[in-house]
Amino acid sequence: METQTKQSTFKKPWVQSLIGILVCAAILGSIIGYKIVSNKISIDLGTISAPVITISPEQSGILDTVYVNAGQEVTAGQALAHIGGETLYAKIAGTVLTTENVPGQIFNPNQAVVTMIDPQALRVVGTIDENKGLSDIKVGDVASFTVDAFGSQKFAGVVEEISPTSKDSGVAFSISDKREVRKFTIKIKYDNNAHPEFKNGMSAKIDVFIK
């Protein structure tokens, strides 16, 4: 009797409709999941980095004093070093990367006394071979990334820039008939204010979801 009741219940139109909806939803979910996976381009070689700002004297002189240390946060206009008759100032607020704190050393123009970065300029920078989906990636594509220092935790970003030219491989001449695969740089922008824990030079892995 109980078996007949269950069978009659399954035969009811609303139950069959519900089952059909659930089956369709499961299939749709599988299709969407497949599309997400198949439209994902992974970049394993990534680094969090920002352009290095070089602080140099305008004229040759002897280094007198360096007022900052590596890793120190500085404000725009803050004095960084004194060399000859010239005081070197920070052009923007940022983080000091390196200092050449050797009093008595002669520094020439364009020779770095202090290097620093702007933390707001930090990006996740990845390198991708030209034949690994480069042509499919567009500025504005959604991306996610992990940072080695934070395990498998995923962070959100967006493709901000694709390098217009390949990276120099340093290969001047090759007798091989095989053409060299060129590498290009992809920059991922993320919310810098939300992630002050990210440091220049950290390793990362990137997934770009192409449209």
C-alpha positions as CSV (number, residue, x, y, z in Angstrom):
1,M,0.0,0.0,0.0
2,E,2.8,2.4,1.0
3,T,4.7,1.5,-2.3
4,Q,1.5,2.3,-4.3
5,T,1.1,5.6,-2.5
6,K,4.7,6.6,-3.4
7,Q,4.3,5.6,-7.0
8,S,1.0,7.6,-7.2
9,T,2.7,10.6,-5.7
10,F,5.5,10.5,-8.3
11,K,2.9,10.4,-11.0
12,K,1.3,13.6,-9.9
13,P,1.9,16.4,-12.5
14,W,3.3,18.9,-10.0
15,V,5.8,16.4,-8.6
16,Q,6.9,15.5,-12.1
17,S,7.2,19.2,-13.0
18,L,9.3,19.8,-9.9
19,I,11.6,16.9,-10.7
20,G,12.0,18.1,-14.3
21,I,12.9,21.6,-13.0
22,L,15.5,20.1,-10.6
23,V,17.0,18.0,-13.4
24,C,17.1,21.0,-15.8
25,A,18.7,23.1,-13.1
26,A,21.4,20.5,-12.4
27,I,22.2,20.2,-16.1
28,L,22.3,24.0,-16.5
29,G,24.6,24.2,-13.5
30,S,26.9,21.7,-15.1
31,I,26.9,23.5,-18.4
32,I,27.7,26.9,-16.7
33,G,30.4,25.3,-14.6
34,Y,31.9,23.7,-17.8
35,K,31.8,27.1,-19.6
36,I,33.5,28.8,-16.6
37,V,36.3,26.3,-16.5
38,S,36.7,26.1,-20.3
39,N,36.8,29.9,-20.6
40,K,39.5,30.3,-18.0
41,I,43.1,31.2,-18.8
42,S,45.5,30.5,-16.0
43,I,48.8,32.3,-15.5
44,D,51.1,30.6,-13.0
45,L,54.0,33.1,-13.1
46,G,52.7,36.2,-11.4
47,T,54.1,38.8,-9.1
48,I,52.7,41.7,-7.1
49,S,54.8,44.7,-8.2
50,A,54.8,48.4,-8.8
51,P,57.0,50.7,-10.9
52,V,60.2,51.6,-9.0
53,I,60.7,55.3,-8.4
54,T,64.4,56.4,-8.4
55,I,65.5,59.3,-6.2
56,S,68.7,60.8,-7.6
57,P,70.7,64.1,-7.2
58,E,70.5,66.7,-10.0
59,Q,74.2,67.3,-9.6
60,S,77.2,65.2,-8.6
61,G,78.0,65.4,-4.9
62,I,79.1,63.6,-1.8
63,L,76.5,61.8,0.2
64,D,76.1,63.3,3.6
65,T,73.1,61.7,5.2
66,V,70.2,59.4,4.4
67,Y,67.2,60.0,6.6
68,V,65.1,56.9,5.8
69,N,65.4,53.1,5.9
70,A,64.2,50.3,3.6
71,G,60.6,49.4,4.3
72,Q,59.8,52.8,5.8
73,E,56.6,54.6,4.7
74,V,57.2,58.2,3.7
75,T,55.0,61.2,2.8
76,A,55.1,63.4,-0.2
77,G,57.7,66.1,0.3
78,Q,59.5,64.3,3.0
79,A,63.3,64.7,3.1
80,L,65.0,61.4,2.1
81,A,68.7,62.3,1.9
82,H,71.2,65.1,1.7
83,I,74.0,65.0,-0.9
84,G,76.4,67.9,-1.6
85,G,74.3,71.0,-1.2
86,E,71.1,69.3,-2.3
87,T,68.3,67.7,-0.3
88,L,66.4,64.9,-2.0
89,Y,62.7,64.7,-1.3
90,A,60.0,62.2,-1.9
91,K,57.9,63.2,-4.9
92,I,54.9,61.1,-3.7
93,A,53.9,59.2,-0.6
94,G,55.2,55.6,-0.7
95,T,57.3,52.8,0.6
96,V,61.1,52.9,0.6
97,L,62.6,49.9,-1.1
98,T,66.4,50.5,-0.9
99,T,68.8,53.1,0.3
100,E,72.5,53.6,-0.6
101,N,73.5,54.8,2.9
102,V,77.3,55.2,2.4
103,P,78.3,58.6,3.7
104,G,81.2,60.0,1.8
105,Q,80.3,58.2,-1.5
106,I,80.1,60.3,-4.6
107,F,76.7,60.1,-6.4
108,N,76.2,61.3,-10.0
109,P,72.9,62.5,-11.6
110,N,70.5,59.5,-12.4
111,Q,72.4,57.4,-9.8
112,A,69.9,56.1,-7.3
113,V,70.4,57.1,-3.7
114,V,66.9,55.9,-2.7
115,T,64.3,53.8,-4.5
116,M,60.7,53.6,-3.6
117,I,57.2,52.6,-4.8
118,D,53.7,53.9,-4.6
119,P,51.6,51.2,-2.9
120,Q,48.5,52.4,-4.8
121,A,50.4,51.4,-8.0
122,L,50.8,47.8,-7.0
123,R,49.4,45.4,-9.5
124,V,49.4,41.6,-10.0
125,V,51.7,41.2,-13.0
126,G,51.7,37.9,-14.9
127,T,53.7,36.6,-17.9
128,I,51.9,34.5,-20.6
129,D,53.1,32.9,-23.7
130,E,51.6,34.3,-26.9
131,N,50.2,30.9,-27.9
132,K,48.5,30.2,-24.5
133,G,45.4,32.3,-25.0
134,L,46.9,35.8,-25.1
135,S,44.7,36.9,-28.1
136,D,41.5,36.0,-26.1
137,I,42.3,38.2,-23.1
138,K,40.9,41.7,-23.2
139,V,41.2,44.8,-20.9
140,G,38.2,44.7,-18.5
141,D,38.1,40.9,-18.2
142,V,37.3,39.6,-14.7
143,A,40.2,37.9,-13.0
144,S,40.9,36.1,-9.7
145,F,44.2,35.4,-8.2
146,T,45.9,33.7,-5.2
147,V,49.0,35.0,-3.4
148,D,51.5,32.4,-2.3
149,A,51.9,34.1,1.1
150,F,48.1,33.6,1.8
151,G,47.6,30.1,0.6
152,S,44.6,29.2,-1.5
153,Q,42.5,32.3,-0.6
154,K,41.2,33.9,-3.8
155,F,41.1,37.6,-4.5
156,A,39.2,39.6,-7.1
157,G,40.6,41.8,-9.8
158,V,40.2,43.0,-13.4
159,V,42.6,43.1,-16.4
160,E,43.9,46.6,-16.6
161,E,46.7,46.4,-19.1
162,I,48.1,44.0,-21.8
163,S,51.6,44.8,-22.9
164,P,51.7,46.1,-26.5
165,T,55.1,44.4,-27.1
166,S,56.7,41.2,-25.9
167,K,59.3,40.9,-23.2
168,D,62.9,40.8,-24.5
169,S,64.1,37.2,-24.3
170,G,67.7,38.2,-24.5
171,V,68.2,35.7,-27.4
172,A,70.2,37.6,-30.1
173,F,70.7,34.7,-32.5
174,S,69.6,31.1,-32.8
175,I,70.5,28.5,-35.4
176,S,67.3,26.6,-34.7
177,D,64.5,26.6,-37.2
178,K,62.0,26.6,-34.4
179,R,60.4,30.1,-33.9
180,E,60.7,31.5,-30.4
181,V,57.5,31.8,-28.4
182,R,57.2,35.4,-27.2
183,K,56.0,36.3,-23.7
184,F,53.7,39.1,-22.8
185,T,52.8,40.9,-19.6
186,I,49.3,41.1,-18.2
187,K,48.5,43.5,-15.3
188,I,45.6,42.9,-12.9
189,K,44.2,45.7,-10.9
190,Y,42.7,45.0,-7.5
191,D,41.4,47.1,-4.6
192,N,44.7,48.4,-3.0
193,N,43.0,49.9,0.0
194,A,41.3,46.6,0.8
195,H,44.6,44.6,0.7
196,P,47.4,46.6,2.4
197,E,48.9,43.2,3.4
198,F,50.1,42.7,-0.2
199,K,53.8,43.5,-0.6
200,N,56.0,44.3,-3.5
201,G,57.6,41.1,-4.9
202,M,55.1,38.6,-3.6
203,S,54.4,35.6,-5.9
204,A,50.9,35.1,-7.3
205,K,48.9,32.9,-9.7
206,I,46.2,34.4,-11.9
207,D,43.0,33.1,-13.5
208,V,41.4,35.3,-16.3
209,F,37.8,34.6,-17.2
210,I,37.4,35.5,-20.9
211,K,34.1,36.6,-22.4
